[in-house]
């Protein structure tokens, strides 16, 4: 069962990347973060039922839950020395927690699509996250690449991808704050 809390003693402002604070300021995140913290911890291995690794790929995405077609919870297994390409999040928000091993994230400034000029991407930040550490990324922050720096061990991370919903009358956007624990029979 995915019911163990994720670092329950960790204050919201400790152990999170600077980009998380950007997200927290923009959205009311108390309930979302508390729900995401209900994710599994390594010591309980609650996530092992969702663990599948395809060693022929850089990483394997294991779906845990689709929440009302507005958010997804995935368990990603990262093969040693492998990672993602540089990518955006298609207007989604992503909270990532490392469950096992370490993951290195490099965040890039988004290219100016209006300039018509091609030039190398600029690095905005670069951080390594260990077990039970959490980070956040969205297209407002930039592009990113994630990789497993270990050449011997897989890394495992939990991802909550969410999207904005829009009020038809006001046009205002709000984040879908509804991640919850999942049980598997």
C-alpha positions as CSV (number, residue, x, y, z in Angstrom):
1,X,0.0,0.0,0.0
2,X,1.3,3.5,-0.8
3,X,0.3,4.9,2.5
4,X,3.6,5.6,4.3
5,X,4.4,9.2,4.7
6,X,7.2,10.7,2.8
7,X,9.6,12.5,5.2
8,X,6.8,13.4,7.6
9,X,9.1,15.4,9.9
10,X,10.5,17.4,7.0
11,X,9.3,21.0,7.1
12,X,7.9,22.2,3.8
13,X,10.7,24.7,3.3
14,X,13.5,22.2,4.0
15,X,14.8,19.7,1.5
16,X,13.0,21.2,-1.4
17,X,14.7,22.9,-4.4
18,X,14.5,26.6,-5.0
19,X,12.1,26.0,-7.9
20,X,9.7,24.5,-5.4
21,X,9.5,27.8,-3.6
22,X,8.5,29.5,-6.9
23,X,5.7,27.0,-7.2
24,X,4.6,27.4,-3.5
25,X,4.4,31.2,-3.9
26,X,2.3,30.9,-7.1
27,X,-0.2,28.2,-5.9
28,X,-1.7,27.2,-2.6
29,X,0.3,24.1,-2.1
30,X,-0.2,23.0,1.5
31,X,-2.7,20.3,0.7
32,X,-0.9,19.1,-2.5
33,X,2.5,18.8,-0.7
34,X,0.9,17.0,2.2
35,X,-0.7,14.5,-0.2
36,X,2.5,14.0,-2.1
37,X,4.3,13.4,1.2
38,X,2.0,10.4,1.7
39,X,4.1,8.7,-0.9
40,X,6.3,5.7,0.0
41,X,9.6,5.7,1.8
42,X,12.5,3.5,1.0
43,X,12.4,1.8,4.4
44,X,8.9,0.5,3.8
45,X,9.3,-0.2,0.1
46,X,5.6,0.4,-0.4
47,X,6.4,1.2,-4.0
48,X,7.9,-2.2,-4.8
49,X,4.6,-3.4,-6.2
50,X,4.9,-0.8,-8.9
51,X,8.5,-1.4,-9.7
52,X,9.3,-2.6,-13.2
53,X,12.6,-2.0,-14.9
54,X,13.4,-2.3,-18.6
55,X,17.2,-2.4,-18.8
56,X,17.1,-1.7,-22.5
57,X,15.8,1.8,-21.8
58,X,17.3,4.8,-20.1
59,X,14.4,4.8,-17.6
60,X,11.1,3.0,-17.2
61,X,7.8,4.9,-16.4
62,X,5.4,2.9,-14.2
63,X,1.9,4.3,-14.0
64,X,0.5,4.3,-10.5
65,X,-2.6,6.4,-10.9
66,X,-4.4,8.8,-13.2
67,X,-6.4,11.3,-11.1
68,X,-9.5,12.4,-13.0
69,X,-7.5,12.8,-16.2
70,X,-5.9,15.9,-14.6
71,X,-2.9,14.5,-12.8
72,X,-0.7,11.4,-12.9
73,X,1.4,9.6,-10.4
74,X,4.3,7.6,-11.8
75,X,7.2,5.6,-10.5
76,X,10.3,6.0,-12.6
77,X,13.2,3.6,-12.5
78,X,16.4,5.1,-13.8
79,X,19.1,2.7,-15.1
80,X,22.7,3.3,-14.0
81,X,24.4,6.2,-15.8
82,X,21.2,6.9,-17.9
83,X,18.8,9.8,-18.0
84,X,16.2,11.8,-19.8
85,X,16.7,14.1,-22.8
86,X,16.3,17.8,-22.1
87,X,12.5,18.4,-22.1
88,X,9.7,20.6,-21.1
89,X,6.5,19.6,-19.3
90,X,3.8,20.6,-21.9
91,X,2.3,23.1,-19.4
92,X,2.2,20.5,-16.6
93,X,3.7,20.8,-13.1
94,X,6.0,18.1,-11.9
95,X,6.9,17.2,-8.3
96,X,9.6,14.6,-8.1
97,X,10.7,12.7,-5.0
98,X,13.8,10.4,-4.9
99,X,12.9,7.1,-3.3
100,X,16.2,5.2,-3.9
101,X,19.6,6.3,-5.1
102,X,20.4,9.8,-6.3
103,X,19.2,11.8,-9.3
104,X,21.0,14.8,-10.8
105,X,18.8,17.5,-12.4
106,X,20.1,20.2,-14.7
107,X,17.6,23.0,-15.3
108,X,18.0,25.2,-18.5
109,X,16.6,28.6,-19.4
110,X,13.9,28.1,-22.0
111,X,15.0,29.3,-25.4
112,X,13.5,32.5,-26.8
113,X,11.3,31.0,-29.5
114,X,10.5,34.5,-30.9
115,X,14.1,35.4,-31.7
116,X,14.4,32.9,-34.6
117,X,18.1,32.5,-33.5
118,X,19.6,29.2,-32.7
119,X,22.0,29.1,-29.8
120,X,23.1,26.7,-27.1
121,X,20.9,26.3,-24.1
122,X,22.0,28.1,-20.9
123,X,22.2,26.2,-17.6
124,X,20.1,27.8,-14.9
125,X,20.8,25.4,-12.1
126,X,22.3,21.9,-11.4
127,X,21.5,19.9,-8.3
128,X,21.8,16.3,-7.1
129,X,18.9,15.0,-5.0
130,X,19.2,12.0,-2.6
131,X,16.7,9.7,-1.0
132,X,13.5,11.5,0.3
133,X,14.5,14.8,-1.3
134,X,11.8,16.6,-3.4
135,X,12.1,19.0,-6.3
136,X,9.6,20.8,-8.6
137,X,9.7,21.9,-12.3
138,X,7.3,23.6,-14.6
139,X,7.6,25.3,-18.0
140,X,7.6,28.7,-16.1
141,X,10.9,27.6,-14.6
142,X,12.5,26.2,-17.7
143,X,13.6,22.9,-19.3
144,X,15.4,20.1,-17.5
145,X,17.3,16.9,-17.8
146,X,17.4,14.2,-15.1
147,X,19.9,11.5,-14.9
148,X,21.1,8.8,-12.6
149,X,24.8,9.6,-11.7
150,X,25.5,6.1,-10.4
151,X,27.2,3.7,-12.7
152,X,26.2,0.6,-10.7
153,X,22.8,1.1,-9.1
154,X,19.3,2.0,-10.3
155,X,17.6,5.1,-8.9
156,X,13.8,5.3,-8.2
157,X,11.7,8.4,-8.1
158,X,8.0,9.2,-7.6
159,X,6.5,11.8,-9.9
160,X,3.3,13.8,-9.6
161,X,2.3,15.5,-12.8
162,X,-0.5,18.0,-12.6
163,X,-2.1,20.5,-14.8
164,X,-3.9,23.8,-14.5
165,X,-7.6,24.0,-14.7
166,X,-9.2,27.3,-15.9
167,X,-12.3,29.1,-14.7
168,X,-14.4,29.8,-17.8
169,X,-15.9,33.0,-16.5
170,X,-12.7,34.6,-15.1
171,X,-10.0,32.9,-17.2
172,X,-8.0,32.4,-14.0
173,X,-5.8,29.3,-13.7
174,X,-5.5,27.1,-10.7
175,X,-3.5,23.9,-10.1
176,X,-5.3,20.6,-9.5
177,X,-4.3,19.9,-5.9
178,X,-5.5,16.3,-5.6
179,X,-2.9,13.7,-5.3
180,X,-3.8,10.9,-2.8
181,X,-2.5,7.6,-1.5
182,X,-3.0,4.6,-3.7
183,X,-3.5,1.0,-2.6
184,X,-3.1,-2.0,-4.7
185,X,-4.8,-5.3,-4.0
